Amino acid sequence: MATKSIAELFDLSGKGAIVTGAGMGIGRAIAYRLSEAGASVMIADIDVDAANKTVDKIKARGGKAHAILANTRNIADAEKVAKAAVEIFGSLDILVNNAGIYPLSPAIDTTEELWDRTLDINLKGLFFFCQAAAREMIRAERGGKIINIASIDAVHPMGEVSHYNASKGGVLSLTKALALEWGPHKIHVNAVAPGSVWTPGTEKTRVAREAKGQGVEDLLNKFMGRMPLGRPGAPDDIAKVVLFFASEASDYVTGAMLVVDGGYLLT
Ligand SMILES: NC(=O)c1ccc[n+]([C@@H]2O[C@H](COP(=O)([O-])OP(=O)(O)OC[C@H]3O[C@@H](n4cnc5c(N)ncnc54)[C@H](O)[C@@H]3O)[C@@H](O)[C@H]2O)c1
C-alpha cells in the first residue's frame, strides 16, 4: 500500500543540492527542476557570471540558490562546495555531477593535454565530488542521492571523441562501484545518459567544426535519421529524469544508468 502521494514523493523541500556546471545547458535545466521541487541549489560552475545568472532566474521564480566558483578539475573545490552547501543550506542531500567537456579530436591526433583535461574534468573531478558529498552524507546519517551525467557515449562510440568515450565509460563504471559501496549508507548513486541535446556546448562544437570547414548538417542528418522520437533532446528532457533520481520515487534504484536519447540507441 502506497504511503506517500505523488506530490510528496517529488517534494524536495528542505533538501540541499549541488549541481556542477549549472551555469548553462543541461545543468541549468536540472537546477531549475530541483528548485521547482523545493530544493535549495548550489550552482557550482567555473563560469561564475553564468552561475549567477542561473541563481537570479531561480530567485525570480521564488526558489533558493547560491552561486559558487568551482572547477571540477580542482580536487580541493569538491570539499569546498560540499561544505558550503551544508553551511548555507543546512544539509547536503543531492549531488548532480553534470559539469563536462566534449572537445572533438580524432584519436590519431589526441594530445596528452586534451586527454588529461577531459579525463580530469569528466571523471576524476566527478569522483572527488562524489567522495566529498558522500562524506557529508555519511556524517549526517540522512542518506542521499548522487546523480552522474554520463552520455550514450559511455556505451556507444560516436567518432572523434575516444577520450570522451573513455571518460563517460568511466562514469558508468564509477556509478556502479560507488552505489555498491555506499548503499549501506542509503546513498543512491545513479547515472543519466543523454543522447543529443542542443546546448551552448554543442553550439560551440558546431562553431568549431565550421571553423575547420566541416559542416554539421551531415552529423545532424545522421543523428536525426536514427531518432525514433523524431527530435533532438532539450535540456529539460534530461532534467526531468534527474528529478526522478533525486526524488523518493527512485528509492529502490541504485547503480542504474537511464538512457535519455529519444531512442537513438535502438537503431
Ligand atoms: N549536450 C549534449 O548533447 C550531451 C550529450 C551527452 C552528455 N552530455 C553531458 O551533459 C553535461 C552537460 O553538457 P552541456 O551540453 O549542457 O554542456 P555546456 O557546455 O552547454 O555547459 C557546461 C557547463 O559546465 C561548466 N563547466 C565546464 N567545465 C567545468 C569545470 N571544469 N568545472 C565546473 N564547471 C564547468 C560550463 O561553464 C557550463 O556552464 C556534460 O557532462 C556532457 O558531457 C551532453
The ligand as a Tripos MOL2 file, in Angstrom:
@<TRIPOS>MOLECULE
LIG
   44    48     1     0     0
SMALL
NO_CHARGES

@<TRIPOS>ATOM
      1 N1         24.6390   18.2900  -24.8790 N.am      1 LIG1
      2 C1         24.6590   17.0100  -25.2130 C.2       1 LIG1
      3 O1         24.2680   16.6150  -26.3320 O.2       1 LIG1
      4 C2         25.1710   15.9790  -24.2330 C.ar      1 LIG1
      5 C3         25.0450   14.6200  -24.5700 C.ar      1 LIG1
      6 C4         25.5070   13.6720  -23.6790 C.ar      1 LIG1
      7 C5         26.0580   14.0500  -22.4680 C.ar      1 LIG1
      8 N2         26.1700   15.3670  -22.1650 N.ar      1 LIG1
      9 C6         26.7750   15.7210  -20.8780 C.3       1 LIG1
     10 O2         25.9520   16.6480  -20.1930 O.3       1 LIG1
     11 C7         26.7660   17.5050  -19.4200 C.3       1 LIG1
     12 C8         26.4100   18.9610  -19.7190 C.3       1 LIG1
     13 O3         26.5570   19.1870  -21.1040 O.3       1 LIG1
     14 P1         26.0650   20.5490  -21.8000 P.3       1 LIG1
     15 O4         25.8890   20.2220  -23.2430 O.co2     1 LIG1
     16 O5         24.9390   21.1230  -21.0260 O.co2     1 LIG1
     17 O6         27.3850   21.4550  -21.6340 O.3       1 LIG1
     18 P2         27.5830   23.0330  -21.7980 P.3       1 LIG1
     19 O7         28.9540   23.2060  -22.3410 O.co2     1 LIG1
     20 O8         26.4520   23.6480  -22.5310 O.co2     1 LIG1
     21 O9         27.5690   23.5430  -20.2770 O.3       1 LIG1
     22 C9         28.5320   23.0410  -19.3840 C.3       1 LIG1
     23 C10        28.5930   23.8680  -18.1270 C.3       1 LIG1
     24 O10        29.6410   23.3100  -17.3080 O.3       1 LIG1
     25 C11        30.5510   24.3330  -16.9450 C.3       1 LIG1
     26 N3         31.8840   23.7450  -16.8050 N.ar      1 LIG1
     27 C12        32.7190   23.3320  -17.8000 C.ar      1 LIG1
     28 N4         33.8640   22.8680  -17.2850 N.ar      1 LIG1
     29 C13        33.7450   22.9800  -15.9390 C.ar      1 LIG1
     30 C14        34.6150   22.6630  -14.8690 C.ar      1 LIG1
     31 N5         35.8420   22.1780  -15.0610 N.pl3     1 LIG1
     32 N6         34.1740   22.8950  -13.6000 N.ar      1 LIG1
     33 C15        32.9550   23.4290  -13.3810 C.ar      1 LIG1
     34 N7         32.1030   23.7530  -14.3560 N.ar      1 LIG1
     35 C16        32.4950   23.5340  -15.6240 C.ar      1 LIG1
     36 C17        30.4720   25.3790  -18.0560 C.3       1 LIG1
     37 O11        30.9140   26.6610  -17.6110 O.3       1 LIG1
     38 C18        28.9790   25.3300  -18.3810 C.3       1 LIG1
     39 O12        28.2350   26.1890  -17.5220 O.3       1 LIG1
     40 C19        28.2150   17.1430  -19.7280 C.3       1 LIG1
     41 O13        28.7090   16.2650  -18.7410 O.3       1 LIG1
     42 C20        28.1080   16.4280  -21.0580 C.3       1 LIG1
     43 O14        29.1610   15.5170  -21.2720 O.3       1 LIG1
     44 C21        25.7460   16.3530  -23.0190 C.ar      1 LIG1
@<TRIPOS>BOND
     1     1     2 1
     2     2     3 2
     3     2     4 1
     4     4     5 ar
     5     4    44 ar
     6     5     6 ar
     7     6     7 ar
     8     7     8 ar
     9     8     9 1
    10     8    44 ar
    11     9    10 1
    12     9    42 1
    13    10    11 1
    14    11    12 1
    15    11    40 1
    16    12    13 1
    17    13    14 1
    18    14    15 2
    19    14    16 1
    20    14    17 1
    21    17    18 1
    22    18    19 2
    23    18    20 1
    24    18    21 1
    25    21    22 1
    26    22    23 1
    27    23    24 1
    28    23    38 1
    29    24    25 1
    30    25    26 1
    31    25    36 1
    32    26    27 ar
    33    26    35 ar
    34    27    28 ar
    35    28    29 ar
    36    29    30 ar
    37    29    35 ar
    38    30    31 1
    39    30    32 ar
    40    32    33 ar
    41    33    34 ar
    42    34    35 ar
    43    36    37 1
    44    36    38 1
    45    38    39 1
    46    40    41 1
    47    40    42 1
    48    42    43 1
@<TRIPOS>SUBSTRUCTURE
     1 LIG1         1 GROUP 0 **** ****
